[in-house]
Amino acid sequence: MRQELPAAPARPARRWTLLVVSLAQLMAVLDATIVNVALPSVQQGLGVADAERHWAVTAYSLALGGSLLLGGRVCGALGHRRSFAAGLIGFAAASALGGAAGDAGTFFAARALQGLSAALMAPAALALLSMTFPDPRERGRAFGVFAGVGAGGAALGVVAGGLLTEYAGWRWCLYINVPMAALALLGTPLLRRDRPGRGPLRLDLPGVLLSAAGIAALVGGLSQAESRGWGDPLVLLPLLGGAGLLALFARVEARARHPLLPPGIVLHRVRGIAFVSVGLMFTAMFGFFLFMSYYTQTVLGYTAVGAGLTLLVNAAASVVGSTVVAGRLLVRADPRTVVVAALLSSAAGILILTRLTADSAHVLVVYLLPAQVLTGIGLGCLLATAANLVTSGTGPADAGVASGAYNAVQQVGAALGTALFNSVATAGAAAYAASRESGPEALSAGAVHGYTAALWVAFALLVCGAFAVGALSREGADRAGPVLERQSTEGENDHEPPQVRRP
């Protein structure tokens, strides 16, 4: 059965949609890093114990990662515009609560509420963007801007967090979300009105429980791996349990009458490439961001704000990669070719950093700037392309859950990258120190040795991912992205995505 979708909104309405959705994306991304910078001040101001301070980050990531799939399905049932507005209101209210918190428990609860609200807002934003820009040329540019905001917002959050904490106080790192959400809410009447799903919301309760518990266990276990080590029971049990729950979730979804995550959303070849490539990129790039933070502050002696300003080069390159490079390539080349090139670009940037030593000359010009440009362009190109592919070929009912799965992959990849990088870097530094005499110079050299060992792992992940995507691309149909665009009006309620036509 073929469904006729309403015509695309007029050009001014499309521009307003892009602006409103990008503002919400910026708010969510900023919040993920801005609180990290303010955490020492939060700990001092609220009297948070060292053993509990990780909950400022963990409460948000667990709530967000565990409820993204449910949030995506709710978006399809309630309507994406309505869900987007509800997510904005919830995020602003939770931010105000966290900023006014007088104790650690209230602050942690506010962070969890922020995560729940973001799990509703993020899938709705991506789905709204997909429905507003059906034309492939404009769609590529719109997703480029959206991805550029997401990629550059992380670095901007480091700078904003440092400035707000130093000059206004840590509470403004949360209060800043209130006026940003208010501006986005003012623009929601201009967003495309979409119809809620037909009939009552048929909730796949086993799928909801299994996916939420599985993703939350994985993210929680990975977040503890840095401080406790991979062999600790509090790390191993959540990781093994999370993997088992997700395996059971896949089995349940294959048989469910109304699945939370239709198997065809993930198993479709082109969409699967997008999920895998984004997961690998986030795993590698969060290691890169940690390296830049540690190296610039502990070895080069930069302040937290100075380290954040250095990362703005990466943010600018990400914007160029997502808007200029990807925006043009998406209408001319096979999107999977763009994915391979993006992975290899970021891999080349990370490879440059593996040549660093503690006393490398001309560090900024020879190493840091070229590495940030290459990784930024790769990150921006990949996010713009993957966000486009994930929502292509899905009807309005499944666009939200596809967007939720896309964001869940990012969460797991980021948690894995942080834990993996810290573990490899710590082990490398310890091995280096054990084989040499102690001293300040040896300590600094050992730290850099550990960082470069972790960067080699990130490089290997990206290169292997590029080869895997290339191999899958040769087996699939040519130019699948445009084909998916032409088929995107099919199957509003079909759980199996349209098949890619072979030449």
C-alpha positions in Angstrom: 0.0 0.0 0.0 1.3 3.4 -1.0 0.8 6.4 1.2 0.8 10.0 0.0 2.6 12.3 2.4 1.7 16.0 2.6 3.8 18.3 0.5 6.9 19.7 1.9 6.5 23.0 3.8 7.4 26.2 2.1 11.0 27.4 2.1 10.7 29.8 5.1 9.0 27.1 7.2 11.8 24.7 6.3 14.4 27.2 7.4 12.6 27.8 10.7 12.4 24.1 11.3 16.1 23.6 10.7 16.9 26.5 13.1 14.6 25.3 15.9 15.7 21.7 15.7 19.4 22.7 15.5 18.9 24.8 18.6 17.5 21.9 20.5 20.3 19.7 19.3 22.9 22.3 20.5 21.2 22.4 23.9 21.4 18.6 24.3 25.0 18.3 23.1 26.2 21.3 25.2 24.7 19.7 28.3 26.6 16.5 27.8 30.0 18.3 28.1 29.3 21.5 30.0 28.4 19.7 33.2 31.6 17.7 33.0 33.7 20.9 33.1 31.6 22.2 36.1 31.7 18.9 38.0 34.6 19.9 40.5 32.6 23.1 41.4 29.4 21.1 41.7 31.1 18.6 44.0 32.4 21.4 46.2 29.2 23.4 46.3 26.9 20.4 47.1 29.3 18.4 49.2 29.3 15.4 46.9 31.6 12.6 47.9 34.3 11.3 45.5 32.6 7.9 45.3 29.3 9.5 44.2 30.4 12.3 41.8 30.2 10.0 38.8 26.4 10.0 39.1 26.3 13.6 37.7 27.3 12.0 34.4 26.0 8.4 34.9 22.4 9.4 35.9 22.1 11.4 32.6 23.6 8.7 30.4 21.7 5.8 31.9 18.3 7.6 31.7 19.0 8.7 28.1 20.5 5.5 26.8 17.9 3.3 28.5 14.9 5.1 27.2 15.8 6.2 23.7 14.0 3.3 21.9 10.9 3.9 24.0 11.1 7.6 23.3 11.3 7.0 19.6 8.2 4.8 19.6 6.3 7.3 21.7 7.1 10.0 19.2 5.4 8.0 16.5 2.4 7.5 18.6 1.9 11.0 20.0 3.2 12.9 16.9 6.8 14.2 16.5 6.0 17.9 16.9 4.1 17.3 20.1 6.8 15.0 21.5 9.5 17.5 20.6 7.7 20.3 22.5 7.1 18.0 25.5 10.8 17.0 25.5 11.9 20.7 25.5 9.6 21.6 28.4 10.8 18.6 30.4 14.5 19.4 29.7 14.1 23.0 30.7 12.2 22.1 33.9 14.9 19.5 34.8 17.7 22.0 34.1 16.0 24.6 36.4 15.7 21.9 39.1 19.3 20.9 38.8 20.5 24.5 38.9 18.5 25.2 42.1 19.5 21.9 43.7 20.5 22.2 47.4 21.8 18.7 47.8 23.4 15.9 45.7 20.3 13.7 45.5 18.2 16.5 43.9 21.0 17.3 41.5 21.3 13.6 40.4 17.6 13.3 40.0 17.5 16.4 37.8 20.2 14.9 35.6 18.2 11.7 35.2 15.1 13.8 34.3 17.2 15.6 31.7 18.2 12.3 30.2 14.5 11.1 30.0 13.5 14.4 28.4 16.3 14.2 25.9 15.3 10.6 25.0 12.0 12.1 23.8 13.4 15.2 22.2 16.3 13.8 20.2 14.3 11.2 18.2 11.5 13.7 17.5 14.0 16.3 16.2 15.6 13.9 13.8 12.3 12.6 12.5 10.9 16.2 12.1 14.0 17.1 10.0 13.5 14.0 7.9 9.9 14.8 7.1 10.5 18.5 6.5 13.2 18.0 3.9 12.1 15.2 1.5 14.1 16.6 -1.5 17.5 14.8 -1.6 19.5 18.0 -2.4 18.0 20.1 0.4 17.9 17.1 2.7 21.6 16.6 2.5 22.3 20.2 3.3 19.8 20.2 6.2 21.3 17.1 7.8 24.7 18.7 7.3 23.8 21.7 9.4 22.2 19.4 12.0 25.3 17.2 12.2 27.6 20.2 12.3 25.8 21.6 15.3 26.0 18.2 17.0 29.7 17.7 16.2 30.8 21.3 17.1 28.6 21.6 20.2 30.7 19.2 22.3 33.8 21.4 21.9 31.7 24.5 22.5 30.4 22.9 25.7 33.9 22.7 27.1 34.5 26.4 26.5 31.1 27.5 27.7 31.4 25.3 30.8 34.7 26.8 31.8 33.6 30.4 31.2 30.2 30.0 33.0 31.8 28.2 36.0 34.5 30.8 36.4 32.5 33.9 35.9 28.8 33.1 36.7 28.9 29.9 38.9 28.3 26.3 38.1 24.5 26.6 38.5 24.4 28.6 35.3 25.7 25.6 33.4 22.2 24.2 33.9 20.2 27.5 34.0 21.5 28.3 30.5 19.2 25.5 29.1 16.1 27.4 30.2 16.3 30.4 27.8 17.6 28.1 25.0 14.6 25.8 25.4 12.2 28.8 25.6 13.5 30.1 22.2 13.1 26.6 20.7 9.5 26.4 22.1 8.6 29.7 20.5 9.4 28.2 17.1 7.6 24.9 17.6 4.3 26.3 16.1 6.3 26.7 12.8 7.3 23.1 12.7 5.5 20.7 10.4 2.3 19.3 11.9 2.3 15.5 11.8 -0.5 13.1 12.7 -0.2 10.9 15.7 -0.2 7.2 15.1 -3.5 5.5 14.3 -5.1 3.8 17.2 -3.9 3.5 20.8 -0.2 3.1 21.5 0.5 -0.7 21.6 3.4 -0.9 24.0 5.7 -3.8 23.6 6.3 -4.1 27.3 8.9 -7.0 27.2 10.8 -5.0 24.6 10.7 -1.8 26.6 12.0 -3.5 29.7 14.7 -5.6 28.0 16.0 -2.7 25.9 16.0 -0.2 28.7 17.7 -2.6 31.1 20.2 -3.9 28.5 21.4 -0.5 27.2 21.5 0.9 30.8 23.6 -2.0 32.0 26.0 -1.6 29.1 26.4 2.1 29.6 26.6 1.7 33.4 29.3 -1.0 33.2 31.4 0.9 30.7 31.2 4.1 32.8 32.7 2.1 35.8 35.4 0.4 33.8 37.8 3.4 34.0 37.9 3.6 37.8 37.4 -0.1 38.7 39.1 -2.0 35.9 37.6 -4.4 33.5 37.9 -7.4 35.8 35.8 -5.9 38.6 32.5 -7.7 39.2 30.7 -4.3 39.1 32.0 -3.9 35.6 31.8 -7.5 34.3 28.3 -8.3 35.6 26.6 -5.3 34.0 28.5 -5.8 30.7 27.6 -9.5 30.5 24.1 -9.0 31.7 23.5 -6.1 29.3 24.8 -8.1 26.3 22.5 -11.0 27.4 19.5 -8.8 27.8 20.0 -7.2 24.4 20.4 -10.6 22.8 17.1 -11.7 24.4 15.6 -8.4 23.3 16.5 -9.2 19.7 14.8 -12.6 20.0 11.7 -11.1 21.5 11.4 -8.4 18.8 11.6 -10.9 16.0 8.4 -12.6 17.3 6.6 -9.6 18.7 3.3 -8.5 17.0 4.0 -4.8 17.6 7.8 -4.7 18.2 9.4 -1.7 19.9 12.3 -1.9 17.4 11.2 -3.6 14.2 14.0 -5.9 13.1 14.0 -4.4 9.6 15.1 -1.0 11.0 18.4 -2.5 12.0 18.9 -5.3 9.6 18.5 -3.2 6.5 21.9 -3.2 4.8 22.3 0.5 4.2 20.8 1.5 7.6 22.9 -1.1 9.3 26.0 0.5 7.8 25.0 3.8 9.3 24.6 2.3 12.7 27.9 0.5 12.7 29.9 3.4 11.3 28.5 5.8 13.8 29.1 3.5 16.7 32.8 3.0 15.6 33.2 6.8 15.1 31.9 7.7 18.5 34.1 5.0 20.1 37.2 6.4 18.4 36.4 10.1 18.7 35.6 10.1 22.4 39.1 8.6 22.9 40.4 11.5 20.7 38.6 14.1 22.8 39.9 12.6 26.0 43.5 12.7 24.6 43.1 16.3 23.6 41.9 17.2 27.0 44.6 15.3 28.9 47.5 16.1 26.7 46.9 19.9 26.4 46.3 20.3 30.1 48.7 17.8 31.7 51.6 17.9 29.2 51.3 21.3 27.5 50.0 23.1 30.7 46.8 24.6 29.2 43.9 25.6 31.4 40.5 23.9 31.0 39.3 26.9 28.9 42.4 26.9 26.8 42.0 23.2 26.1 38.4 23.8 25.1 39.5 26.7 22.8 41.9 24.3 21.1 39.1 21.9 20.4 37.2 24.6 18.6 39.4 23.9 15.5 37.9 20.4 15.5 34.4 21.9 15.9 34.9 24.3 13.0 36.2 21.5 10.8 33.2 19.4 11.7 30.9 22.1 10.6 32.8 22.4 7.3 32.7 18.7 6.8 29.0 18.3 7.5 27.7 21.4 5.7 30.1 22.0 2.8 31.7 18.6 2.1 28.9 16.2 2.9 26.2 18.6 1.8 27.6 18.5 -1.7 28.7 14.9 -1.9 25.4 13.4 -0.7 23.7 14.5 -4.0 26.6 13.3 -6.2 28.1 10.2 -4.7 27.0 6.9 -3.1 26.5 7.8 0.5 28.4 4.7 1.6 31.5 6.0 -0.3 31.2 9.1 1.8 31.0 7.0 5.0 34.3 5.2 4.0 36.0 8.4 3.2 34.9 10.0 6.5 36.2 7.0 8.6 39.5 7.2 6.8 39.8 10.9 7.2 39.4 10.6 11.0 41.7 7.7 11.1 44.4 9.8 9.3 44.0 12.5 11.9 44.4 10.1 14.7 47.4 8.5 13.1 49.2 11.9 13.1 48.8 12.0 16.9 50.4 8.6 17.4 53.7 10.2 16.4 53.7 12.6 19.3 56.2 12.4 22.2 56.4 14.4 25.4 59.0 16.7 23.9 57.8 16.9 20.3 58.6 20.2 18.6 56.0 22.5 17.0 53.2 20.4 18.6 50.4 22.8 17.7 51.2 23.3 14.0 52.7 19.9 13.1 50.4 17.6 15.1 47.4 19.1 16.8 46.0 21.4 14.1 46.2 18.9 11.2 44.8 16.1 13.4 41.9 18.2 14.4 41.1 19.3 10.9 41.1 15.7 9.5 39.2 14.2 12.4 36.7 17.1 12.4 36.0 16.8 8.6 35.6 13.0 9.0 33.2 13.3 12.0 31.1 16.0 10.3 30.8 14.1 7.0 29.9 10.9 8.7 27.2 12.3 11.0 25.5 14.2 8.2 25.5 11.1 6.0 24.5 8.6 8.7 21.6 10.7 10.0 20.3 10.9 6.4 20.6 7.2 5.8 19.0 6.2 9.2 15.7 8.0 8.5 15.6 7.3 4.7 13.0 4.8 3.7 11.1 4.9 6.9 7.4 5.9 7.2 6.3 8.5 9.8 5.5 5.7 12.3 9.0 4.3 12.3 11.1 7.4 11.8 11.1 8.1 15.5 12.2 4.6 16.5 15.0 4.7 13.8 16.1 8.0 15.2 16.0 6.6 18.8 18.2 3.6 17.8 20.6 6.0 16.1 21.0 8.0 19.3 21.3 4.9 21.4 24.2 3.7 19.2 25.9 7.0 19.9 25.5 6.7 23.6 26.9 3.2 23.7 29.8 4.1 21.4 30.7 7.2 23.6 30.6 5.1 26.8 32.7 2.4 25.2 35.2 4.9 23.8 35.7 6.6 27.1 36.2 3.4 29.0 38.4 1.7 26.4 40.6 4.7 25.9 41.2 5.3 29.6 41.9 1.6 30.2 44.4 1.3 27.4 46.1 4.6 28.2 46.5 3.7 31.9 47.9 0.3 31.2 50.3 1.7 28.6 51.5 4.4 31.0 52.0 1.8 33.8 54.0 -0.5 31.5 56.2 2.4 30.4 56.9 3.5 33.9 57.7 0.0 35.1 60.5 -0.3 32.5 62.2 3.0 33.3 63.4 5.1 36.2 60.9 7.3 37.9 61.0 11.1 37.6 58.9 14.0 36.3 60.1 13.5 32.7 59.5 9.8 32.8 56.0 10.4 34.2 55.1 12.8 31.4 56.7 10.5 28.7 54.8 7.5 30.2 51.5 9.4 30.0 52.0 10.3 26.3 53.0 6.7 25.6 49.7 5.5 27.1 47.8 8.0 25.1 49.4 7.0 21.8 48.7 3.3 22.6 45.0 4.1 23.0 45.1 6.2 19.8 46.5 3.2 17.9 43.4 1.3 19.0 41.1 4.1 17.8 43.0 4.2 14.5 42.5 0.4 14.1 38.8 0.6 14.8 38.2 3.3 12.2 40.3 1.5 9.5 38.6 -1.8 10.1 35.2 0.0 10.0 36.1 1.6 6.7 37.1 -1.8 5.2 33.9 -3.4 6.5 31.7 -0.7 5.1 33.5 -1.0 1.8 33.0 -4.7 1.6 29.3 -4.4 2.5 28.9 -1.7 -0.1 30.2 -3.9 -2.9 27.6 -6.5 -2.1 24.7 -4.0 -2.1 23.0 -2.0 -4.8 24.6 1.1 -6.2 23.4 4.5 -5.0 21.2 3.1 -2.3 20.6 6.5 -0.7 18.7 8.1 -3.6 16.8 4.9 -4.1 15.7 4.9 -0.5 14.7 8.6 -0.9 12.3 7.6 -3.8 10.8 4.9 -1.7 10.5 6.9 1.5 6.7 7.3 1.1 6.1 3.6 1.2 4.9 1.6 4.2 3.7 3.9 6.9 3.0 1.1 9.2 5.1 -1.6 7.6 7.9 -2.7 9.9 10.0 -4.1 7.1 11.8 -1.2 5.4 11.7 -0.9 1.6 14.1 -3.2 -0.2 17.0 -1.6 -2.2 16.6 -2.2 -5.9 19.5 -3.9 -7.6 20.6 -2.8 -11.0 
